[in-house]
Amino acid sequence: MRSFDPKSVPKPPNGQAFDWSATQDPVVLEIGCGNGMHPLQFAKANPTTSVIAIEQTQNKFEAFEKRIAASGPIENLFAIRADAIWWCAHNLNSPACLEQIFLLYPNPNPKESQANKRFHNMPFMGFLLQFLKPGGQLHLASNISAYVEEAKTQFVSTWDLTLREEKLLNSNREPRTAFEKKYLERGETCKNLIFEKK
Ligand SMILES: C[S@@+](CC[C@H](N)C(=O)[O-])C[C@H]1O[C@@H](n2cnc3c(N)ncnc32)[C@H](O)[C@@H]1O
């Protein structure tokens, strides 16, 4: 696997540096949070954890902002509209600063030609995992079993994480995200995996 060079990721013209002084340990990062249902709920349930939630798509991010506005200010939630690869490349700089990383229903990029766009296959993942604390966890959920199997192999064999939990989610469960709700309502099988850094 090639290595990831954060300096090779161009900075967008309006890309501002993140103010880490506003956060406090522990810090949790969610990539591709959609309308923000999970990070909002997680931040409320864990008021002493700083939750950085990144979404790149404008309409999803607007829905996230509306959700935040409706619930009132949540000081430990940092909603960021950006490409997470860009954001991480330019803002993650102190090693082992993340307690948990959430990748909940990432775009599956199902075509064979898109395999290199799946997060677990990207050199970026090696860079990102440098910032996960030893003992820190990465949570992955998907409704696509081939994606789950490929991700499991990559996270364990290539990225040297330990699989701690593999759970089937069923419709009795309160959904954490908009996509989880949609898939469970359709009767699809969703899986949640928790990996741990050694
Ligand atoms: C299938 S949706 C899931 C959204 C949400 N996690 C949920 O479960 O409802 C995947 C989301 O990831 C976002 N996304 C994909 N690649 C991204 C990236 N590089 N940076 C930020 N967001 C990204 C997409 O815009 C999309 O909203």
The ligand as an SDF file (V2000), in Angstrom:
LIG
                    3D

 27 29  0  0  0  0  0  0  0  0999 V2000
  -24.3010    6.6740    2.8570 C   0  0  0  0  0  0  0  0  0  0  0  0
  -24.1360    8.2530    3.5770 S   0  0  0  0  0  0  0  0  0  0  0  0
  -24.2850    7.9060    5.3250 C   0  0  0  0  0  0  0  0  0  0  0  0
  -24.5450    9.1360    6.1460 C   0  0  0  0  0  0  0  0  0  0  0  0
  -24.6970    8.8800    7.6530 C   0  0  0  0  0  0  0  0  0  0  0  0
  -23.4750    8.3540    8.2210 N   0  0  0  0  0  0  0  0  0  0  0  0
  -25.8420    7.9430    7.9240 C   0  0  0  0  0  0  0  0  0  0  0  0
  -25.5690    6.7790    8.2460 O   0  0  0  0  0  0  0  0  0  0  0  0
  -26.9840    8.3840    7.8170 O   0  0  0  0  0  0  0  0  0  0  0  0
  -22.3990    8.5530    3.4220 C   0  0  0  0  0  0  0  0  0  0  0  0
  -22.0690   10.0100    3.7020 C   0  0  0  0  0  0  0  0  0  0  0  0
  -20.6620   10.1700    3.7010 O   0  0  0  0  0  0  0  0  0  0  0  0
  -20.3760   11.4220    3.1290 C   0  0  0  0  0  0  0  0  0  0  0  0
  -18.9840   11.3720    2.6660 N   0  0  0  0  0  0  0  0  0  0  0  0
  -18.4450   10.5020    1.7860 C   0  0  0  0  0  0  0  0  0  0  0  0
  -17.1350   10.7500    1.6100 N   0  0  0  0  0  0  0  0  0  0  0  0
  -16.8350   11.7960    2.4130 C   0  0  0  0  0  0  0  0  0  0  0  0
  -15.6550   12.5410    2.6800 C   0  0  0  0  0  0  0  0  0  0  0  0
  -14.5050   12.2530    2.0640 N   0  0  0  0  0  0  0  0  0  0  0  0
  -15.7210   13.5440    3.5660 N   0  0  0  0  0  0  0  0  0  0  0  0
  -16.8820   13.8700    4.1830 C   0  0  0  0  0  0  0  0  0  0  0  0
  -18.0460   13.2310    3.9660 N   0  0  0  0  0  0  0  0  0  0  0  0
  -18.0160   12.1940    3.1010 C   0  0  0  0  0  0  0  0  0  0  0  0
  -21.3850   11.5520    2.0070 C   0  0  0  0  0  0  0  0  0  0  0  0
  -21.5730   12.8880    1.6150 O   0  0  0  0  0  0  0  0  0  0  0  0
  -22.6290   10.9530    2.6470 C   0  0  0  0  0  0  0  0  0  0  0  0
  -23.4040   11.9240    3.2870 O   0  0  0  0  0  0  0  0  0  0  0  0
  1  2  1  0
  2  3  1  0
  2 10  1  0
  3  4  1  0
  4  5  1  0
  5  6  1  0
  5  7  1  0
  7  8  2  0
  7  9  1  0
 10 11  1  0
 11 12  1  0
 11 26  1  0
 12 13  1  0
 13 14  1  0
 13 24  1  0
 14 15  1  0
 14 23  1  0
 15 16  2  0
 16 17  1  0
 17 18  1  0
 17 23  2  0
 18 19  1  0
 18 20  2  0
 20 21  1  0
 21 22  2  0
 22 23  1  0
 24 25  1  0
 24 26  1  0
 26 27  1  0
M  CHG  2   2   1   9  -1
M  END
$$$$
